[in-house]
Amino acid sequence: MAWGYAAPMILGTAVEHRIFDLLDDGPLSAAEVSAASGASLRGIRAILNALTAFELLTKDKQERYALTPESAAFLVRGRPGFIGGFMQHGGHLIPKWLQLPEIVRTGRPARAVNQEGEGSEFFESFVEDLFPVGYPSARALAAAFPNAKRVLDLAAGSGVWSVPLAQNSRDVRVTAVDWAGVLPATRRMTERMGVAGQYEFRAGDLHEVDFGTGYELATLGHILHSEGEARSRALLGKVFRALAPGGSIAVAEFLANEDRSGPPLAMLFAVNMLINTEEGDTFTVPEIFEWLREAGFIEPRTLEVPSPSPLILARRPD
């Protein structure tokens, strides 16, 4: 645990110096990677050897380094599964995490990213890097709702939770709601994925903007944790009123177990919310089920997806 920060910093540095991109054309020596990247031989050799120890590279008897299947799939720019940008995210978070002792003393965040000014700047540059992380789960959601034609994507970010639905059918129409400073990223990603013509973009705060009505599906992809309990409960009520009778809501979160003894990622993320939001937290399935019922939803349930936590689903009565 004492060295927990080291691996993502090494990985992010490798992405920044294009190590995986350079090795995509074939094995190279440390000197060749150094020359191609413009970074020092000493520095490149240290990073290459660490990546080999992490089994993200291989090294042959001629001291040439090569990609593994995992690094080829996820760490080469331009590949559909590229998560290199996400792995560089720690560089933005670490300065805030270094303030944790004082944050714990005061209960106040370093800088709250769940407010429009700070949040727009943070998320507009980050949500595109998050897209490949959420896309497999979003595809599973789209498969579960093949007939949803009117979709409300709340705090849409990159649009990841609605894009697979739009890709499934040209008849799907999506209303994407987010801060004005984040919607340019939503537009870029929907254009990149070939579905921008199916989108309407509405700028504003989730608690103030008019959602409209008559939606068959609404998505809240990793939003409640930054809202906190009171704002989450109010938001779920507003979503309920925006849905058509029989319409469904899908909630993605890092879910805590009932006594909040784990899982580790959910507990770590709760501390991240302490550092970065005014009231954010991670929640349990029974808590979110209760809030959904309070808002008027029925049949709350979970949907297993390729993610650390399942999605939570519920529907408005017919």
N, C-alpha and C positions, 0 to 999 in steps of 0.2 A: 504493500500500500504506500510505503514511503516514496517509491519511485513511480507512482501511478501516473504522474504527469508526463513522464519521459516518452513513452511509446507514441502517444498522439502528436507530441511535438516533433519527434523524429519523422513520423509519417507525413505530417504537414510540411515539414521542411523539404522532404523528398519530392512532394507534389510541387512546391514552389520552384524548385530547381529542375523540374521536368525530368526527373530521373526515370520514372516509369514510361513517359512518352518516348524518351530517347532509346530505351531498351525494347520498345515495341517493334523496332525494325530488326532486332536480333541481338545476340550476346555482345557485350562490350567490356573492355578492361576498365579499371578505375581511371586510368590516365585518359582513355578515350571519352569517358563520361565527363571528366573534368574539363577536357578541351571543348567538348560540345556544349556544355552548360555554362562555361565561363566561371565556374566555382573552383575553389582551391582543391588540389589533389588530396591534401590531408583531410579536409572536411568531407569531400565526396567519399573517400575510402572508409572513413568512420561510419558514415550513414549507410553505405552499401553493405558493410559487414553487419551492422545492426539489423538492417532489413533482411539479410540472409538468416540471422539468428531468429528473427520473427517468422521465418518461412514465407516471406513475401518476395524473396529473390532466391535464386540458386547460384552456386559458384562452382565452376569446373576446375580441373587440375591446371588449366592455363590461366587461372585467376580472372576468368571472364564471368560476368554476371548476366543473369537472364531472368525474365519474368516467370512467375508461377501462374497456374490457371486463375488463382484468386486475384492477384494483382493485375493480370491482363484484363479480367472482366470488370474490375471495380476501380482501378486507379489510373487508367489511361484516358486522357482527355478525348472526348468525342465518342467514347463507347456509351451505349444506352445505360449501363449500370454505374457510370462514373460517380463516385462519392468523394473524390479528392477534395472538392470545395468544402464539403461538410467536415472532413477531417482537419481542415485548417481553421475550423471555427473556434477551437480552443484558444488561439491567439487573441481573439476578441474577448473571451470570457475570463481568462486567467487574471487580468488586472483587477476585475471585480471580485473574483474569488479570494484574492489576496487580502481583501478587506473583511473577510468573514468574521474574525473575532469581534471587530467593532460592530458589524451588522447584527451579530447575535446579541451583543450588549444592548443595542438600541431597538432592535426589531424593525429597523428601517432599511430599505434596499440601498445598494450603492447608487444606482440610477435606474429608475423604473422604465422598463421597455414596454409596459402595457399602457402607456400614454402616447398620444398621437405624435408629438414632436420627436421625442427620443425613439419611440417605437417605429415610426415610419422609416427613419434613417437606418435603423438596425435591420428591420425585416426586408426592406426593399433590396438590400444587398445580399440577403441570406436565403430567401425563400427559394430561389432557383437552385441553390445547392441542396436544399432539402427535397427537391422533386423526386429524384431517383430513390430516396429513402422511403417515401410514402407511396410511391406508385404501385408496387405489388399489392399492398393492402387495398388501395383504391380500385385496382382491377377486380379484386375479390368482391368488393362492395358493388361494383357495376354488374358483376355476374349475378349477384343476389337480387338486383332490381332492374331486370332487362326491359321492363315496361314503363319505367319512369321517364316521362317526357318533359316535365317542367321541374327544374332542379334549382334549389337555392343553396349557393355555396357561400357560407358565412366566414368572414375573415379569410377570404379565399387564398391570399398569398400567391403561390405559383399556380393555383387552380388545380393542384394535383388530385383533390378528392372528387372533382367533377369532370376532369378531362377524359377519363376512361368511359364515363357515361356518354359524353358527347361523341367519343370515337365509336361507340357501339351503334349509334344511329344518327343520321342527319336530321331526324325529327326532334331530337332533344334540344331544348332551349334552357340555357343556364343564366341565372341572375347571380353575378359575382359581386359581393359586398366586401369592401375593405377601405382602409384609409386612402385618401387621394394620393399620398406619397408612395403607397405600395402597389396600387393598381397598374402602374406602368410595367411592373414585373409580371403581373397577371396577364396583361396584354401580350408581352413578349413570349411567354411560355405557351399561351393558347395559339398564337400565330405559329410558333415553332412546331407545335403538335398538330397543326392543320385544322383547328376547330374554332378559331376566333370569330368566325361569322355566326356561330351559334350562341354567342355570349352577349349579354347586356351588362354593363359595368356601372355599379352604383357606389359613389364615394361617400364615406361618412363613418361615424362611430356606430358600432353595433346597437347601442342602446338608444340611438337617436334617429338613425336613418329609417326611412319607410321601406320595409321589405317587399311590400305588395302581398298578394294572397293567391291561393289556389295551387300551391306547389305540391307535387307528388312525393318529393324527397328533399329534405334539407340536410346539409352536412355541417358538422362542427368538428373540424379536424384539429385536434390539439389546441383547443381554445379555452376550455373551462379552467385548466390549471393556472392560467395567467389571470383569469377573472376573479377567482376566489369564490367562496360559497354564496354570498348574498347576490352578487352580480350574476353568477351562473344561474341561480334559481330564477331571477328576473328574466334573463335571456331565454331560458327554456320556455317560459310562459309566452314570450313574444314569438318564438319560433312556432309554438303550438297554434297561435292565432294566424300565422302566415300559411299554414298547411291546409290543403283541401281535406275534406272528410275522407278518412282512410289513408291519408298521407303519412309518410314515415320520417323519422329523424335518425341520423346515424352520428354517433359520438365516438371520436377516437381520443384516447388518453393513455398515459402511463398509469395503470391501475395499481393501487395499493391493496394488499390483502386486508382482511377485516380488522385485525388488531394492529395494523401498521408496523409489523415486524419485518416487512419485506414486500415484494422482492427488492433486491439492492438498487436496481435502476430507478424504481419508483421513489425509493427513499432518497437517493441521490438527487433526483430531479426536484423533490420537494425542497431540498436545500437550495437548489438553483433558483427556485421560485422565491425563496426568502431573499436571495441576493438581488434578484432582478425585477421583482414586482412588489406592489403595496400589500396585497392580500393573497397572492397566489399560493397554491398548494397542490398536492396530488390527492386523489379521492378514491374511495372504495366502490365496488360495484353496488352494494346495498345503498350507499349514500346517493349515487346517481339515479338508481332505480326509484328511490323515494322522491327525489326532486322531479323526476319525469312524471310520476303518478300525481304529485302535487300540482303540476302544470296541466294535468288532464289527459296525459298519455296513458295508453293501456298496453298490455303485453310486452313489458320490457324484457329484453333477452340479450344474449351475447352472440356474436358471430366470429368464429375463429378465422383469423387472417394471418398472413406471414409477417408478424410483428410481435414485439415482446408482450403485448396485451391484446385481447380480442376487442372488436368494436362493440359498442352498446347500441342496440336498436330498440325502437318503440314506435307506436303508431297512434295517430289521432282516430278516435272512434268514427265509424261510418256515419 
